[in-house]
Amino acid sequence: MNIMLKQIQLIERIDQLIRLQATGSPIELAAKLGISKTKLYRTLCIMKELDAPVEFDTLTQSFVYSEPVGFTFGFYKKGQKTNSINPSMG
């Protein structure tokens, strides 16, 4: 599989876990994703470069978004709804 596609799928999975507040600690999240902690931090860095307001909440012990955002990537036919997650969700 294409490296870029794998990276996008990883970002989508992290986004899903963040929205569920189910990431756990960085070590736990890396284990859930089957990647190293270093790769996790590199991916979180890419997400931040794409303006994702990701931060670690010590109270919930999970990564969270500090403000409501939506994420979508891909092509769709004009007039067709996207699979993007509702931006009003936190």
N, C-alpha and C positions, 0 to 999 in steps of 0.2 A: 504494500500500500504506500502511496505517496507520503513523504514526510510531512508536507504541509497539511494534508488531509488529517493525518494522525494528530498533529498539533491542534487543529481546529476541533477535532473530536474530544481531545483532552480538555480544552478550554470549555467546551459545552458541558462536559461531565463535571468539571469543577464548579461551573456556574450553577448547575442543577443542585449539587451538594450544598453550595453556599445558600441558595434560596431555601433549602430544607433545614438550614442550620445544622447540618449533619456531617461537617467536615472533620470535627475533632481536632486534635493537635496537629501541627505540621507532620510529625512522624506518623500519626494515625492516618492522615489524609494521603500521604505518600504511599503507605501500605495498601490502603483501599484502592488506589489507582494503579498499583504495581509499578511505581516509579521511585527513583531516589529522591531524597529530600532536596538535593541540589537541583534536580530537574523540576521539582515542584516550585521552588523559589524562582527559577528561570521563567517558568510558565506564568507565575503570578506577576512577575516583572513585565512580561509581554502584555498581560491583561491590563496592568496599570498604564502602560504606554498607550493602550487603546482606550484610556479614560475610565477604566473600571475602578470605582472607589472601594477597593478591597482593603479590609483591615482585619486583624485578629482581635476578637472580643474575649478578654480573659474571663469575664463572668460566665459566658456560655461555653467557653473553650471551643470556639468554632470561628472560622472565617466568616465575615459578614460584609454586606455592602453598607457603607455609611450613609447612602442615600438611595432612593429607588432608581433602578436602571433596568433596561431591557437589553438583551443580546440576541442577535440573529446573524447568521452567515449563510450565504447560498443564493442561488438564483431561483426565481419564481416567475410565473407568467403574469403579465400585467393584469390587474383586476382580481388576482387570486390572493387570498389572505396568506400571510406568512406564518411560519411556525413560531414566531417570536413570542417571548414571554411578556405578559402584560407589564408595562413599565410602572404601573401603580403598585405592583407587588414588591415587597421589600425583602 
